[in-house]
Amino acid sequence: MSTFDYDLIIIGSGPSGRAAAIQAGKLKRRVLVIDRKDRLGGVSVHTGTIPSKTLRETVLNLSGWRERSFYGRSYRVKDRISAEDLKARLHMTLDYEVDVLEHQFNRNHIDTLNGLARFVGPHEIEVATEAGDTTRLTAAKFLIATGTKTYRPDYVPFNGKTVVDGDDFLEMERIPRSLAVIGAGVIGVEYASMFSALDVRVTLIEPRETFLDFIDRTLIQEFTHQIRENGVDLRLGSAVEKIEDTGSHIEISLANGRHIRAEMLLFAAGRMGATSALNLDAVGLETDHRNRITVDRKTYQTSVPHIYATGDVIGHPSLASTSMQQGRVAACHALETPTLPESPWFPYGIYSVPEMSTCGMSEEELQERGIPYEVGVARFRETSRGHIMGLEHGMLKMLLSLKTRRVLGVQIVGEGATELIHIGQAVMNLKGTVDYFVQNTFNYPTLAEAYRTAGLDAFNRMPIPEEFKVKRKNGKAETADKKPSTKEK
């Protein structure tokens, strides 16, 4: 590796690039991170994960959303919420994230370079800076962590103000009275439900008959009921035929003959891999129809062994959390350092209003595989903590194997879902059973009690294990695993 400028060059400083760089730094290797922006962090920090979640928290706080069940739907923390109110907290959070990242890179002796990178040979890249300078660098190994960019079809008249994509949306000049969102994926669902909490009239449009198909249908039904109750007009099963910007409003025509009028349109239907500028032909790499790169899912190697790819640029599951793990694993493999394999079960978190989070298999997957199972359900409003918090909705669903009693899946919708899911994730990855939730005590009052409630709900319908059955001897009850006394012997 000493014949090259660097041991590892990482293109992109998002979650996976960041994690890979820090891991390589910990291993005391020469590592360089290249990012086309003048500030580190990638899409996740500047237009994706961190901004959208910060915006959500700001909306819920300023609108008084969490307190309305006690004080009425008209309750507000601030009567007139402006776009500047939403941006103020956003910019503070982004500055902090970038500062932390720069500090982590400095203390791990990671070099950085701002510019647009492209391959010019198997082990060589060319970096063009905004100043017009060009630098050529070599490395033994490369990691592509360029993420994705918004998909912008020709039939959508984007103007950056009233017709926007997910990146433009954060720069809005004012909060619209009405908003149309095309695409009921994670991004579309999150923004639609957030702005509904601000009492903006929201219409969510999805050409397919269903949405978020990777989530358990029971959870989606519960979520659909809640967002409709919150005021979201959900239009499923009809494609968009025409979008017209009249100047005063946006007119959207659907294939079923319906028309939607809104002050602002957010187009959130898909993203493309940000690989077009990399000149991948120079190293013999190909991409799919969405410009994503295919990799070995255990090592994250591409078809070119010394080039790796991680994060959203490789497609599913496209989560910041999994991207960080991918980056760490890829760096270890590239630098020939043993590491622990990734756990089989990881959580999905959707920061909508209400939150959704899942881990493991859905009920539909269990049915497809023919696995006998039992279901345990707990409602947040039935927990003391839920009542204290004023929660009218929210549920936890647990799927359990009838054969092994193991937890096969957990689905949660409601306040704190993305935090609560990790209890289920831990039990699943440790091959735990429903018995864990029945035997153990949870803090009272907490929402985590819902696990015990759901566990008991299923436990009471499941066959009793032999070791739990009560046996009788000389008219006295004893459990099957009780050891006989000396006298009994």
C-alpha positions in Angstrom: 0.0 0.0 0.0 3.0 2.3 0.5 3.3 2.9 -3.2 0.0 4.8 -3.2 -0.9 8.2 -1.8 -3.5 6.7 0.5 -4.5 3.3 1.8 -8.2 4.2 1.4 -9.9 7.0 -0.5 -13.6 7.5 0.4 -15.8 9.4 -2.0 -18.7 10.9 0.0 -18.9 12.0 3.7 -22.5 10.8 4.5 -23.2 8.2 7.2 -21.3 5.3 5.6 -18.4 7.3 4.4 -18.1 8.9 7.8 -18.1 5.6 9.6 -15.6 4.0 7.2 -13.2 6.9 7.5 -13.3 6.9 11.3 -12.8 3.1 11.4 -9.8 3.4 9.0 -8.4 6.2 11.2 -8.7 4.1 14.3 -6.6 1.5 12.4 -4.0 4.2 11.8 -4.2 4.0 8.1 -3.8 6.8 5.6 -7.3 7.8 4.6 -8.8 10.6 2.5 -12.5 11.7 2.4 -13.6 13.6 -0.7 -16.9 15.5 -0.8 -18.3 17.7 -3.5 -19.8 20.1 -1.0 -17.8 22.7 1.0 -19.1 21.2 4.2 -18.9 17.6 5.4 -21.9 15.4 6.2 -23.4 14.6 2.8 -27.1 14.4 2.1 -27.9 12.9 5.5 -26.7 16.0 7.4 -27.7 18.8 4.9 -30.9 17.8 3.2 -31.9 14.3 4.4 -32.0 12.5 7.8 -30.9 15.2 10.2 -32.9 18.1 8.7 -36.1 16.2 8.3 -36.0 14.8 11.9 -35.1 18.3 13.2 -38.0 19.8 11.3 -40.3 17.2 12.8 -39.3 17.9 16.3 -39.6 21.7 15.7 -43.1 21.2 14.3 -44.3 19.1 17.2 -42.8 21.5 19.8 -44.1 24.8 18.3 -47.5 23.4 17.4 -48.1 21.9 20.8 -49.1 18.7 19.0 -48.2 16.4 21.9 -50.5 18.3 24.4 -53.6 18.6 22.3 -55.3 15.6 23.7 -55.4 17.4 27.1 -55.9 21.0 26.0 -57.9 20.7 22.8 -57.1 20.7 19.1 -56.9 24.5 19.1 -53.9 24.5 21.6 -50.7 26.1 20.3 -47.3 26.9 21.8 -46.9 29.6 19.2 -49.9 31.0 17.4 -48.2 32.0 14.1 -45.5 29.7 13.1 -43.3 30.9 10.1 -40.9 29.2 7.8 -38.1 31.1 9.7 -39.2 29.5 12.9 -38.7 26.1 11.4 -35.3 27.0 9.9 -33.8 28.5 13.0 -33.5 25.2 14.9 -32.6 23.4 11.7 -29.5 25.6 11.1 -28.4 25.3 14.7 -28.6 21.5 14.5 -26.7 21.3 11.1 -23.9 23.5 12.4 -23.5 21.3 15.4 -23.5 18.1 13.3 -20.8 19.5 11.0 -18.7 20.7 13.9 -18.8 17.2 15.5 -17.9 15.5 12.3 -14.9 17.8 11.6 -13.7 17.2 15.1 -14.0 13.4 14.7 -12.0 13.6 11.5 -9.3 15.8 13.0 -8.7 13.6 16.0 -8.5 10.5 13.9 -6.0 12.1 11.4 -8.4 11.9 8.4 -7.6 14.1 5.4 -10.4 15.8 3.6 -10.8 17.4 0.2 -13.7 19.3 -1.3 -14.3 18.7 -5.0 -15.9 16.4 -7.6 -14.1 13.1 -8.0 -13.9 10.9 -11.0 -12.0 7.7 -11.8 -9.2 7.9 -14.4 -7.7 4.5 -13.8 -8.0 1.4 -11.6 -6.2 3.1 -8.7 -6.3 6.7 -9.6 -8.9 9.5 -9.3 -9.1 13.1 -10.5 -10.6 15.7 -8.2 -11.9 19.0 -9.6 -12.4 21.8 -7.1 -14.8 24.8 -7.4 -11.8 27.0 -7.8 -11.0 25.2 -11.1 -8.0 23.3 -9.8 -7.5 19.6 -10.6 -5.7 17.1 -8.4 -4.8 13.5 -9.1 -4.5 11.0 -6.3 -3.9 7.2 -6.0 -5.1 4.7 -3.4 -4.8 1.0 -2.8 -8.6 0.8 -2.0 -11.6 3.0 -2.7 -15.0 3.3 -1.1 -17.9 4.8 -3.1 -20.3 6.4 -0.6 -21.9 9.1 -2.8 -25.5 8.4 -1.8 -28.4 9.5 -3.9 -30.0 12.5 -5.5 -33.6 13.4 -6.1 -35.4 12.0 -9.1 -36.7 14.9 -11.3 -38.9 13.7 -14.2 -39.5 16.0 -17.1 -43.3 16.2 -16.6 -42.9 18.0 -13.2 -42.4 21.8 -13.7 -39.9 22.3 -10.8 -39.3 26.0 -10.0 -37.7 25.7 -6.5 -40.5 27.6 -4.8 -43.9 26.2 -5.3 -43.0 23.0 -7.2 -40.1 21.4 -5.3 -38.2 18.2 -4.5 -37.0 17.0 -1.1 -33.9 19.2 -1.2 -35.7 22.4 -2.2 -38.5 21.8 0.4 -36.3 22.7 3.3 -35.6 26.2 1.8 -39.3 27.2 1.6 -39.9 30.9 2.1 -43.2 30.5 3.8 -45.5 27.7 5.1 -48.2 27.1 2.5 -51.9 26.8 3.4 -52.2 23.7 1.3 -49.6 21.1 0.2 -49.8 18.3 -2.3 -47.2 15.5 -2.0 -46.6 13.0 -4.8 -45.0 9.8 -3.6 -46.1 7.9 -0.4 -42.6 6.6 0.3 -40.8 7.3 3.5 -39.9 10.9 2.6 -43.4 11.8 1.3 -45.1 10.2 4.3 -42.9 12.0 6.8 -43.3 15.5 5.3 -47.0 15.0 4.6 -47.8 14.0 8.2 -45.5 16.7 9.7 -47.2 19.6 7.8 -50.6 18.2 8.7 -49.6 18.7 12.3 -49.1 22.4 11.4 -52.8 22.4 10.2 -51.7 22.7 6.6 -54.2 21.0 4.3 -52.2 18.1 2.9 -53.0 15.7 0.0 -50.8 12.7 -0.3 -50.8 11.1 -3.8 -49.5 7.6 -4.5 -50.1 5.9 -8.0 -50.1 2.4 -6.4 -52.9 0.9 -4.4 -50.7 0.5 -1.4 -47.8 2.3 0.2 -44.8 1.4 2.4 -45.2 -2.3 1.5 -42.3 -3.5 3.6 -44.2 -2.7 6.7 -46.8 -5.0 8.4 -50.3 -4.3 7.0 -51.9 -4.1 10.4 -49.5 -1.3 11.3 -50.2 0.5 8.0 -53.9 0.3 8.6 -53.5 1.8 12.0 -51.2 4.5 10.6 -53.6 5.3 7.7 -56.5 5.7 10.1 -54.5 8.1 12.3 -53.2 10.4 9.5 -56.6 10.6 7.9 -58.0 11.5 11.3 -55.3 14.2 11.5 -56.4 15.7 8.2 -54.3 14.1 5.5 -56.3 13.4 2.3 -54.8 10.1 1.1 -55.2 9.4 -2.7 -54.1 5.9 -3.6 -54.3 4.0 -6.9 -54.3 6.7 -9.6 -51.3 8.0 -11.5 -50.5 11.7 -12.1 -51.4 12.7 -15.7 -50.6 16.4 -15.6 -49.1 19.1 -13.4 -49.8 22.7 -14.2 -48.3 25.8 -12.5 -50.9 28.5 -12.9 -49.0 31.1 -10.9 -51.5 31.3 -8.2 -51.7 27.6 -7.4 -50.6 24.1 -8.6 -53.2 22.1 -10.5 -52.7 18.3 -10.5 -54.8 16.0 -12.8 -55.0 12.3 -11.9 -55.8 9.4 -14.3 -59.1 8.7 -12.5 -60.4 12.2 -13.4 -59.8 13.8 -10.0 -58.1 17.2 -9.7 -56.1 18.5 -6.8 -55.3 22.1 -6.2 -52.6 23.3 -3.8 -50.3 26.2 -3.1 -47.2 24.0 -3.1 -46.3 20.6 -4.6 -43.6 18.4 -3.1 -42.4 15.7 -5.5 -41.0 12.8 -3.5 -41.3 9.8 -5.8 -37.9 8.1 -5.8 -34.2 8.9 -5.8 -31.3 8.0 -8.1 -27.8 6.9 -7.2 -25.3 9.8 -7.4 -22.8 8.0 -9.7 -23.1 9.7 -13.0 -20.0 11.9 -12.4 -17.7 9.2 -11.2 -16.7 7.9 -14.7 -17.2 4.3 -13.5 -16.4 3.0 -17.1 -12.7 3.8 -16.3 -12.7 1.0 -13.7 -15.2 -1.4 -15.4 -18.1 -0.8 -13.0 -21.7 -0.8 -14.2 -24.9 0.5 -12.5 -28.6 -0.5 -12.6 -31.5 1.5 -14.0 -31.4 3.8 -11.0 -27.6 4.4 -11.2 -27.0 2.2 -8.1 -24.0 -0.1 -7.7 -24.3 -3.9 -7.0 -22.1 -5.2 -4.2 -21.4 -8.4 -2.2 -23.7 -7.8 0.8 -21.3 -9.4 3.3 -18.1 -7.4 2.3 -19.6 -4.6 0.2 -17.1 -5.3 -2.5 -18.1 -4.4 -6.0 -17.2 -6.5 -9.1 -13.8 -4.8 -8.9 -12.3 -6.2 -5.8 -10.4 -3.1 -4.6 -13.4 -0.9 -4.9 -16.2 -1.0 -2.3 -19.6 0.8 -2.2 -21.9 1.4 0.8 -25.0 3.4 1.8 -27.9 4.6 -0.3 -25.8 4.2 -3.5 -26.2 0.4 -3.2 -30.0 0.6 -2.7 -32.1 -1.3 0.0 -32.4 -0.6 2.8 -31.2 3.0 2.4 -31.1 3.8 6.0 -28.6 6.1 7.8 -28.3 3.5 10.6 -27.5 0.6 8.3 -25.2 2.7 6.1 -23.0 3.5 9.1 -22.6 -0.2 9.8 -21.9 -1.0 6.2 -19.2 1.6 6.1 -17.5 0.2 9.1 -17.6 -3.4 7.8 -16.4 -2.3 4.4 -13.4 -0.4 5.8 -12.4 -3.4 8.0 -12.6 -5.8 5.0 -10.7 -3.4 2.7 -8.0 -2.9 5.3 -7.8 -6.7 6.0 -8.9 -6.3 9.6 -11.3 -8.9 11.2 -14.5 -7.6 12.6 -17.8 -8.9 13.9 -20.5 -9.7 11.3 -23.6 -7.6 11.1 -26.6 -8.7 13.2 -29.4 -10.3 11.1 -32.2 -8.1 12.4 -32.1 -4.3 12.2 -34.8 -1.7 12.8 -36.6 0.5 10.3 -37.6 3.9 11.7 -40.1 6.2 9.9 -40.3 9.6 11.6 -43.8 10.5 10.6 -46.6 11.8 12.8 -47.1 9.3 14.4 -43.8 7.5 14.3 -43.5 3.9 13.0 -40.8 1.4 13.6 -40.4 -2.3 12.8 -37.9 -5.1 13.2 -38.0 -8.6 12.0 -40.7 -10.2 9.9 -44.2 -9.0 9.2 -47.3 -11.1 9.5 -47.5 -11.3 5.7 -44.0 -12.7 5.5 -44.8 -15.4 8.1 -47.9 -16.4 6.2 -45.9 -16.6 2.9 -43.3 -18.9 4.6 -45.9 -21.0 6.3 -44.5 -20.4 9.8 -47.1 -21.1 12.6 -47.3 -18.0 14.8 -49.2 -16.1 17.5 -49.8 -12.4 17.8 -49.6 -10.2 20.9 -50.9 -6.7 20.8 -50.8 -3.8 23.3 -52.4 -0.3 23.0 -50.5 2.7 24.4 -53.7 4.2 25.8 -54.1 1.1 28.0 -50.7 1.8 29.7 -50.5 4.2 32.6 -47.7 6.1 30.9 -49.7 6.4 27.8 -52.6 7.9 29.8 -50.3 10.3 31.6 -48.9 11.5 28.3 -52.4 11.8 26.8 -51.9 9.3 24.1 -55.1 8.4 22.3 -53.4 6.2 19.7 -50.4 3.9 19.4 -49.9 0.2 19.4 -47.2 -2.5 19.7 -47.6 -5.8 17.8 -45.4 -8.8 18.5 -45.1 -11.9 16.3 -44.1 -15.2 18.0 -43.2 -18.6 16.8 -45.6 -21.3 18.1 -42.9 -23.9 17.6 -39.9 -22.2 19.3 -41.7 -19.4 21.1 -39.0 -17.0 19.7 -39.8 -13.4 18.8 -40.0 -13.2 15.0 -41.1 -9.6 14.6 -42.1 -6.4 16.4 -44.1 -3.5 14.8 -44.8 -0.3 16.6 -46.8 2.8 15.7 -47.1 5.8 18.0 -45.1 8.1 20.3 -41.5 6.9 20.9 -41.8 4.0 18.4 -38.2 4.5 17.0 -36.8 4.3 20.6 -38.9 1.4 21.8 -38.1 -0.9 18.9 -34.6 -1.5 20.2 -35.9 -3.7 23.1 -37.5 -6.0 20.6 -34.4 -5.9 18.3 -32.2 -7.0 21.2 -34.4 -9.9 22.2 -34.7 -11.0 18.5 -30.9 -10.9 17.9 -30.3 -12.8 21.1 -32.8 -15.4 20.0 -35.1 -14.6 22.9 -38.6 -15.9 23.4 -41.9 -14.5 24.6 -41.0 -15.8 28.1 -38.5 -12.9 28.5 -41.4 -10.4 28.5 -43.5 -12.5 30.9 -40.8 -13.2 33.4 -39.2 -9.7 33.5 -40.3 -6.6 35.3 -40.4 -3.2 33.4 -40.2 0.2 35.0 -43.7 1.6 35.9 -45.1 3.7 34.4 -43.4 3.5 31.0 -44.4 2.9 27.4 -42.0 -0.1 27.4 -44.6 -1.9 29.5 -46.4 -2.4 26.2 -43.9 -5.2 25.5 -45.0 -7.1 28.7 -48.7 -6.5 27.9 -48.2 -7.8 24.3 -46.2 -10.7 25.6 -48.8 -11.7 28.0 -51.5 -11.3 25.4 -49.8 -13.9 23.2 -48.5 -16.0 26.1 -52.1 -16.7 27.4 -53.1 -18.2 24.1 -50.0 -20.2 23.5 -49.4 -23.8 24.6 -47.7 -24.0 28.1 -44.1 -25.3 27.9 -43.5 -28.6 29.8 -41.1 -26.9 32.2 -43.8 -24.5 33.3 -46.6 -27.0 33.8 -47.6 -27.7 37.3 -47.3 -31.3 38.5 -48.8 -32.8 41.6 -47.2 -35.2 44.0 -48.8 -36.3 47.3 -51.5 -33.7 46.6 -49.0 -30.9 46.6 -48.3 -28.7 43.5 -44.8 -28.4 42.3 -43.4 -27.0 39.0 -41.8 -29.5 36.6 -38.3 -28.0 37.1 -38.4 -28.0 40.9 -35.8 -30.2 42.5 -37.1 -32.7 45.1 -36.1 -32.1 48.7 -33.8 -34.5 50.7 -36.9 -35.8 52.6 -38.8 -36.5 49.3 -35.8 -38.4 48.0 
